[in-house]
Amino acid sequence: MSRYLVRDDVPQQKCDKRPTKAGLRQPIIFHNMAMARRQTLIQLDDARISALDQRAGSAGQSRSELIREAIDLLLGTGNAATIDTAIVAGYERCPASELDAWALEGAIAAITAEPW
């Protein structure tokens, strides 16, 4: 979700070619950036672009936000990785007190279903 913030105390960059009017505040736009971003070019077929736009629209996100989220999931970074790390840390601090029969049954079923 993007955040928009208007600030008077931030000087306009020299490379910014937007026309300005005296007395108007310049909008500074932050997109939850923890670090500087660099633009990159990727090539996608029409079917992927269409699916991406549909998913982004239904989630209320931009195409770029959805792509960044997908990359974070692929690389194991971002919110999902933070949540996973917190869950593991919680179980390491307070392990389950007794053997969970359902978990054991599920683990055995998952191992049995593997093709190896």
ZADO-1210 file (C-alpha; in nm, 4 decimals, padded with zeros to 6 digits):
<atoms>
<atom x="00.0000" y="00.0000" z="00.0000" code="MET" pos="1"/>
<atom x="00.1483" y="00.3336" z="-00.0999" code="SER" pos="2"/>
<atom x="00.1795" y="00.6230" z="00.1411" code="ARG" pos="3"/>
<atom x="00.1713" y="00.9825" z="00.0187" code="TYR" pos="4"/>
<atom x="00.3339" y="01.2544" z="00.2223" code="LEU" pos="5"/>
<atom x="00.3724" y="01.6228" z="00.1430" code="VAL" pos="6"/>
<atom x="00.6669" y="01.8004" z="00.3007" code="ARG" pos="7"/>
<atom x="00.7775" y="02.1626" z="00.2815" code="ASP" pos="8"/>
<atom x="01.1254" y="02.1061" z="00.4208" code="ASP" pos="9"/>
<atom x="01.2555" y="01.8755" z="00.1437" code="VAL" pos="10"/>
<atom x="01.4389" y="02.0671" z="-00.1299" code="PRO" pos="11"/>
<atom x="01.3546" y="01.9851" z="-00.4889" code="GLN" pos="12"/>
<atom x="01.6204" y="01.7748" z="-00.6621" code="GLN" pos="13"/>
<atom x="01.8203" y="01.9439" z="-00.9388" code="LYS" pos="14"/>
<atom x="01.7343" y="01.6652" z="-01.1815" code="CYS" pos="15"/>
<atom x="01.3607" y="01.7082" z="-01.1162" code="ASP" pos="16"/>
<atom x="01.2239" y="01.8795" z="-01.4286" code="LYS" pos="17"/>
<atom x="00.8656" y="01.9160" z="-01.3023" code="ARG" pos="18"/>
<atom x="00.7350" y="02.2703" z="-01.3297" code="PRO" pos="19"/>
<atom x="00.6911" y="02.4396" z="-00.9948" code="THR" pos="20"/>
<atom x="00.4870" y="02.7374" z="-00.8843" code="LYS" pos="21"/>
<atom x="00.5919" y="02.9658" z="-00.6049" code="ALA" pos="22"/>
<atom x="00.4194" y="02.8919" z="-00.2773" code="GLY" pos="23"/>
<atom x="00.3094" y="02.5363" z="-00.3679" code="LEU" pos="24"/>
<atom x="00.4353" y="02.2453" z="-00.1633" code="ARG" pos="25"/>
<atom x="00.6116" y="01.9690" z="-00.3563" code="GLN" pos="26"/>
<atom x="00.4717" y="01.6188" z="-00.2995" code="PRO" pos="27"/>
<atom x="00.7223" y="01.3608" z="-00.1794" code="ILE" pos="28"/>
<atom x="00.5988" y="01.0078" z="-00.2434" code="ILE" pos="29"/>
<atom x="00.7140" y="00.7109" z="-00.0357" code="PHE" pos="30"/>
<atom x="00.6171" y="00.3554" z="-00.1300" code="HIS" pos="31"/>
<atom x="00.7195" y="00.1756" z="00.1895" code="ASN" pos="32"/>
<atom x="01.0797" y="00.1951" z="00.0714" code="MET" pos="33"/>
<atom x="01.3364" y="00.0548" z="00.3082" code="ALA" pos="34"/>
<atom x="01.6119" y="00.1180" z="00.0545" code="MET" pos="35"/>
<atom x="01.6687" y="00.2844" z="-00.2799" code="ALA" pos="36"/>
<atom x="01.5146" y="00.1126" z="-00.5810" code="ARG" pos="37"/>
<atom x="01.6428" y="00.0593" z="-00.9309" code="ARG" pos="38"/>
<atom x="01.4193" y="00.0081" z="-01.2267" code="GLN" pos="39"/>
<atom x="01.4649" y="-00.3123" z="-01.4248" code="THR" pos="40"/>
<atom x="01.3149" y="-00.4433" z="-01.7447" code="LEU" pos="41"/>
<atom x="01.1618" y="-00.7877" z="-01.7761" code="ILE" pos="42"/>
<atom x="00.9889" y="-00.9427" z="-02.0735" code="GLN" pos="43"/>
<atom x="00.6539" y="-01.1167" z="-02.0258" code="LEU" pos="44"/>
<atom x="00.4091" y="-01.2663" z="-02.2722" code="ASP" pos="45"/>
<atom x="00.0544" y="-01.1307" z="-02.3005" code="ASP" pos="46"/>
<atom x="-00.0967" y="-01.4141" z="-02.0954" code="ALA" pos="47"/>
<atom x="00.1346" y="-01.3456" z="-01.8002" code="ARG" pos="48"/>
<atom x="00.0735" y="-00.9709" z="-01.8152" code="ILE" pos="49"/>
<atom x="-00.3012" y="-01.0270" z="-01.8244" code="SER" pos="50"/>
<atom x="-00.2903" y="-01.2678" z="-01.5293" code="ALA" pos="51"/>
<atom x="-00.0595" y="-01.0325" z="-01.3396" code="LEU" pos="52"/>
<atom x="-00.2875" y="-00.7324" z="-01.3964" code="ASP" pos="53"/>
<atom x="-00.5950" y="-00.9312" z="-01.2952" code="GLN" pos="54"/>
<atom x="-00.4289" y="-01.0527" z="-00.9732" code="ARG" pos="55"/>
<atom x="-00.2908" y="-00.7077" z="-00.8917" code="ALA" pos="56"/>
<atom x="-00.6304" y="-00.5474" z="-00.9492" code="GLY" pos="57"/>
<atom x="-00.8141" y="-00.7951" z="-00.7308" code="SER" pos="58"/>
<atom x="-00.5560" y="-00.7473" z="-00.4531" code="ALA" pos="59"/>
<atom x="-00.5659" y="-00.3678" z="-00.4793" code="GLY" pos="60"/>
<atom x="-00.1954" y="-00.3550" z="-00.5667" code="GLN" pos="61"/>
<atom x="00.0066" y="-00.2180" z="-00.8522" code="SER" pos="62"/>
<atom x="00.1782" y="-00.4521" z="-01.0960" code="ARG" pos="63"/>
<atom x="00.5165" y="-00.3539" z="-00.9464" code="SER" pos="64"/>
<atom x="00.4042" y="-00.4225" z="-00.5891" code="GLU" pos="65"/>
<atom x="00.2822" y="-00.7680" z="-00.6880" code="LEU" pos="66"/>
<atom x="00.6068" y="-00.8491" z="-00.8723" code="ILE" pos="67"/>
<atom x="00.8163" y="-00.7340" z="-00.5729" code="ARG" pos="68"/>
<atom x="00.6039" y="-00.9514" z="-00.3417" code="GLU" pos="69"/>
<atom x="00.6488" y="-01.2535" z="-00.5727" code="ALA" pos="70"/>
<atom x="01.0255" y="-01.2005" z="-00.5814" code="ILE" pos="71"/>
<atom x="01.0355" y="-01.1773" z="-00.2007" code="ASP" pos="72"/>
<atom x="00.8485" y="-01.5071" z="-00.1757" code="LEU" pos="73"/>
<atom x="01.0835" y="-01.6715" z="-00.4255" code="LEU" pos="74"/>
<atom x="01.3950" y="-01.5461" z="-00.2487" code="LEU" pos="75"/>
<atom x="01.2615" y="-01.6123" z="00.1007" code="GLY" pos="76"/>
<atom x="01.2638" y="-01.2483" z="00.2054" code="THR" pos="77"/>
<atom x="00.9905" y="-01.0016" z="00.2900" code="GLY" pos="78"/>
<atom x="00.6890" y="-01.0384" z="00.5189" code="ASN" pos="79"/>
<atom x="00.6375" y="-01.4122" z="00.4662" code="ALA" pos="80"/>
<atom x="00.9981" y="-01.4881" z="00.5601" code="ALA" pos="81"/>
<atom x="00.9719" y="-01.2644" z="00.8676" code="THR" pos="82"/>
<atom x="00.6573" y="-01.4442" z="00.9804" code="ILE" pos="83"/>
<atom x="00.8145" y="-01.7868" z="00.9189" code="ASP" pos="84"/>
<atom x="01.1231" y="-01.6873" z="01.1193" code="THR" pos="85"/>
<atom x="00.9067" y="-01.5646" z="01.4078" code="ALA" pos="86"/>
<atom x="00.7067" y="-01.8907" z="01.4121" code="ILE" pos="87"/>
<atom x="01.0230" y="-02.1035" z="01.4169" code="VAL" pos="88"/>
<atom x="01.1744" y="-01.8874" z="01.6914" code="ALA" pos="89"/>
<atom x="00.8571" y="-01.9235" z="01.8979" code="GLY" pos="90"/>
<atom x="00.8622" y="-02.3014" z="01.8732" code="TYR" pos="91"/>
<atom x="01.2335" y="-02.3055" z="01.9613" code="GLU" pos="92"/>
<atom x="01.1631" y="-02.0978" z="02.2743" code="ARG" pos="93"/>
<atom x="00.8539" y="-02.2984" z="02.3727" code="CYS" pos="94"/>
<atom x="00.8510" y="-02.6394" z="02.2036" code="PRO" pos="95"/>
<atom x="00.5311" y="-02.8421" z="02.1944" code="ALA" pos="96"/>
<atom x="00.4869" y="-03.0180" z="02.5273" code="SER" pos="97"/>
<atom x="00.3805" y="-03.3548" z="02.3903" code="GLU" pos="98"/>
<atom x="00.3706" y="-03.5477" z="02.0672" code="LEU" pos="99"/>
<atom x="00.0824" y="-03.4382" z="01.8453" code="ASP" pos="100"/>
<atom x="-00.0753" y="-03.7526" z="01.6974" code="ALA" pos="101"/>
<atom x="-00.2341" y="-03.5616" z="01.4080" code="TRP" pos="102"/>
<atom x="00.0976" y="-03.3976" z="01.3177" code="ALA" pos="103"/>
<atom x="00.2737" y="-03.7341" z="01.3275" code="LEU" pos="104"/>
<atom x="00.0030" y="-03.8921" z="01.1099" code="GLU" pos="105"/>
<atom x="00.0256" y="-03.6018" z="00.8625" code="GLY" pos="106"/>
<atom x="00.4045" y="-03.6246" z="00.8461" code="ALA" pos="107"/>
<atom x="00.3930" y="-03.9987" z="00.7812" code="ILE" pos="108"/>
<atom x="00.1316" y="-03.9484" z="00.5081" code="ALA" pos="109"/>
<atom x="00.3408" y="-03.6742" z="00.3437" code="ALA" pos="110"/>
<atom x="00.6560" y="-03.8888" z="00.3484" code="ILE" pos="111"/>
<atom x="00.4658" y="-04.1918" z="00.2132" code="THR" pos="112"/>
<atom x="00.3227" y="-03.9793" z="-00.0712" code="ALA" pos="113"/>
<atom x="00.6700" y="-03.8728" z="-00.1883" code="GLU" pos="114"/>
<atom x="00.7793" y="-04.0463" z="-00.5095" code="PRO" pos="115"/>
<atom x="01.1277" y="-04.1301" z="-00.3777" code="TRP" pos="116"/>
</atoms>
